Amino acid sequence: MSGFDNFNTDFYQTSYSIDDQTQQSYDYSGGGPYSKQYGGYDYSQQGRFVPPDMMQPQQPYTGQIFQPTQAYTPSTPQSFYGNNFEDEPPLLEELGINFDHIWQKTLTVLHPLKVADGSIMNETDLAGPMVFCLAFGATLLLAGKIQFGYVYGISAIGCLGMFCLLNLMSMTGVSFGCVASVLGYCLLPMILLSSFAVVFSLQGMVGVILTAGIIGWCSFSASKIFISALAMEGQQLLVAYPCALLYGVFALISIF
């Protein structure tokens, strides 16, 4: 038995004794083992007293319950788009489509002796010319002629040539859109010729006379509008000649 006690005491040697527990005191108010810093955090600062004069004063809430104060005043949609929506121009007018001006230009072309308004004719309006070009191609299609490519191609080349010619002849100059607009509106009598070609043949004497009259009508209307818009008095015959050449090509498409 004494041998077993000696083996038990010699098996594990330690310096720990029960008397050491009474000598270790724990001070939770700021000393002791909890006053050490672990991981960069000082645990001893948690329980300290902070004077009232060092605390930040809280601002009292002055609003009503369930009614928070509004930090900003929302702006109305009218402040972005104007004072009144009634003052805004119509959408078609902003897009450059004015049916009143389109109707006046059409009447000017249909009535060759009517005096053209230069302020209206000088506008860049391509809505009417596009419709007239489509109508001219549609009437050719009814006659069995698919010539949409020739119509738009000859129109573009003719507008470019007239644009260069009018800029050389006039003092004020003209835009390409204005030239395309005038030539497109004056294509309206040619639609009547292509519509007549759907029912009757234009390769006889009557067709030649009718075609010559339509070419003169288109060229006279176009030259009249150019003269009034560009203030080119006394030069109408000089402007009418290249216009007649252009509309003569459209007449040949309608006949053959």
C-alpha atoms as one frame of an Amber mdcrd trajectory, in Angstrom:
protein
   0.000   0.000   0.000   2.841   2.364   0.768   4.341   1.539  -2.615   1.085
   2.537  -4.354   1.061   5.895  -2.544   4.588   6.617  -3.625   3.655   5.742
  -7.217   0.646   8.077  -7.086   2.626  11.058  -5.834   5.473  10.528  -8.230
   3.199  10.054 -11.313   2.262  13.751 -11.797   4.280  16.554 -10.266   2.649
  19.996  -9.985   3.225  23.194  -8.109  -0.480  23.860  -7.603  -1.763  23.854
  -4.052  -5.065  24.616  -2.461  -3.495  27.404  -0.413  -2.897  29.438  -3.613
  -6.652  29.861  -4.167  -7.089  31.856  -1.000  -4.281  34.230  -1.933  -5.769
  35.112  -5.386  -8.427  37.808  -5.257 -10.726  38.989  -8.042 -11.505  42.638
  -8.166 -14.443  43.209 -10.537 -14.433  46.958 -10.047 -11.369  47.612 -12.122
  -8.473  45.464 -10.884  -7.584  41.862 -10.991  -7.346  39.586 -13.941 -10.270
  41.254 -15.788  -8.381  44.555 -15.998  -6.111  43.128 -18.676  -6.586  43.871
 -22.363  -7.414  40.910 -24.537  -7.379  41.306 -28.331  -6.903  45.068 -28.174
 -10.087  45.656 -26.129  -9.977  47.011 -22.611 -12.708  45.320 -20.623 -12.037
  47.539 -17.650 -13.670  50.513 -19.399 -17.141  48.994 -19.469 -18.189  49.563
 -15.946 -16.831  53.076 -15.417 -19.096  55.974 -14.595 -19.548  58.819 -17.125
 -20.472  62.266 -15.708 -23.731  63.813 -17.023 -21.975  66.966 -18.314 -19.816
  64.859 -20.662 -22.794  63.156 -22.306 -24.106  64.649 -25.569 -27.482  66.299
 -25.073 -30.317  64.799 -27.118 -32.479  67.133 -29.162 -36.135  66.926 -28.213
 -38.589  65.707 -30.857 -40.839  68.578 -31.882 -43.034  66.759 -34.428 -46.310
  65.048 -33.858 -46.840  61.341 -33.435 -47.109  59.450 -36.738 -46.469  62.750
 -38.545 -42.721  63.077 -39.193 -41.271  66.395 -40.188 -40.785  66.853 -43.959
 -37.177  67.580 -44.857 -37.880  68.768 -48.419 -40.773  69.992 -50.460 -41.489
  67.848 -53.518 -41.646  69.778 -56.737 -44.627  69.492 -59.020 -44.315  68.160
 -62.592 -45.233  71.584 -63.921 -42.017  73.057 -62.526 -40.037  70.821 -64.889
 -42.175  71.227 -67.990 -43.462  74.760 -67.612 -46.091  76.652 -65.755 -48.974
  75.322 -67.804 -49.370  72.285 -70.051 -51.755  74.206 -72.270 -48.860  76.389
 -73.424 -47.021  73.368 -74.818 -47.170  73.035 -78.635 -48.845  69.954 -80.130
 -46.749  66.867 -80.718 -47.183  66.941 -84.506 -46.004  70.539 -84.569 -42.889
  69.624 -82.568 -42.193  66.858 -85.101 -42.493  69.379 -87.929 -45.842  68.080
 -89.242 -48.321  70.901 -89.772 -51.438  69.840 -91.647 -52.437  73.435 -92.364
 -49.146  74.143 -94.124 -49.327  70.815 -95.947 -52.774  71.700 -97.263 -51.635
  75.183 -98.338 -48.632  73.768-100.198 -50.830  71.188-101.900 -53.262  73.886
-103.054 -50.349  75.960-104.327 -49.192  73.044-106.480 -52.691  72.234-107.746
 -53.332  75.891-108.599 -50.311  77.026-110.671 -51.539  80.605-110.937 -51.903
  81.034-107.174 -49.307  83.226-105.488 -47.026  81.121-103.255 -46.323  82.140
 -99.663 -42.549  82.261 -99.352 -42.547  81.927 -95.544 -44.440  78.639 -95.698
 -42.658  77.263 -98.751 -39.245  77.808 -97.167 -39.973  75.233 -94.455 -38.382
  71.796 -94.346 -41.468  69.603 -94.540 -40.881  66.040 -95.712 -44.147  64.483
 -94.565 -46.080  65.462 -97.691 -43.309  64.532-100.160 -42.937  61.080 -98.619
 -46.669  60.476 -98.974 -46.658  61.669-102.597 -43.659  59.477-103.460 -45.386
  56.451-101.960 -48.584  57.312-103.846 -46.652  57.639-107.108 -44.987  54.261
-106.578 -48.337  52.711-105.644 -49.993  53.913-108.860 -47.073  52.528-110.854
 -47.531  49.247-109.017 -51.169  49.152-110.083 -49.973  49.422-113.678 -47.673
  46.434-113.157 -44.458  48.454-112.690 -42.421  47.886-109.539 -40.334  51.044
-109.656 -39.986  52.132-106.008 -36.204  52.021-106.185 -36.112  54.170-109.318
 -38.518  56.684-107.767 -36.447  57.219-104.639 -33.130  57.051-106.455 -34.061
  59.598-109.133 -35.629  61.798-106.433 -32.417  61.833-104.389 -30.210  62.598
-107.403 -32.598  65.294-108.643 -32.782  66.959-105.229 -29.002  66.978-104.967
 -28.623  68.538-108.418 -31.254  71.221-107.765 -29.680  71.954-104.398 -26.328
  72.707-105.995 -27.901  74.704-108.818 -30.086  76.881-106.594 -27.216  77.657
-104.232 -25.240  78.926-107.213 -28.115  80.995-108.594 -29.587  82.508-105.405
 -28.000  85.058-103.100 -29.511  83.765 -99.865 -28.918  80.046-100.370 -31.283
  77.173 -99.691 -31.214  74.036 -97.576 -31.378  70.510 -98.951 -34.551  69.803
 -96.982 -36.335  72.771 -98.544 -35.402  71.605-102.064 -36.605  68.066-101.336
 -39.841  69.404 -99.859 -40.693  71.598-102.868 -39.824  68.971-105.462 -41.788
  66.342-103.523 -44.929  68.480-103.341 -44.731  69.304-107.041 -44.758  65.567
-107.808 -48.521  65.567-107.174 -49.562  66.154-110.840 -47.336  63.236-111.834
 -49.495  60.996-109.629 -52.469  61.969-111.776 -50.518  60.942-114.889 -49.540
  57.565-113.439 -53.139  57.008-112.322 -54.341  57.719-115.867 -51.754  55.222
-117.165 -53.395  52.475-115.119 -56.551  52.700-117.274 -55.311  54.060-120.623
 -52.111  53.800-122.626 -49.930  56.891-122.806 -47.964  55.862-125.896 -50.309
  57.574-128.391 -50.729  61.201-129.373 -53.123  61.878-126.505 -50.657  60.408
-124.055 -47.819  62.571-125.394 -49.884  65.743-125.097 -51.081  64.820-121.616
 -47.549  63.964-120.520 -46.161  67.268-121.826 -48.879  69.173-119.989 -48.169
  67.341-116.702 -44.419  68.005-117.025 -45.072  71.697-117.629 -47.470  71.793
-114.689 -44.938  70.245-112.264 -42.010  72.360-113.437 -44.011  75.595-113.433
 -45.266  74.986-109.875 -41.801  74.094-108.600 -40.141  77.104-110.213 -42.853
  79.419-108.891 -42.292  78.187-105.321 -38.503  78.454-105.602 -38.729  81.989
-106.967 -41.023  83.147-104.143 -39.051  81.400-101.386 -35.589  82.512-102.530
 -36.486  85.971-103.914 -35.232  85.166-107.416 -37.412  87.457-109.512 -36.918
  87.198-113.272 -35.258  83.747-113.119 -38.291  81.470-113.228 -37.536  80.073
-116.699 -33.980  79.278-115.653 -35.270  77.333-112.657 -38.147  75.698-114.569
 -35.839  74.104-117.162 -33.933  71.723-114.798 -37.194  70.982-112.994 -38.739
  69.951-116.320 -35.826  67.606-116.956 -36.332  65.949-113.587 -40.071  65.494
-113.945 -39.562  64.297-117.542 -37.727  61.264-116.147 -40.693  60.469-113.906
 -42.985  60.846-116.916 -40.907  58.330-118.876 -41.247  55.865-116.003 -45.011
  56.340-116.106 -45.249  55.851-119.886 -42.870  52.939-120.372
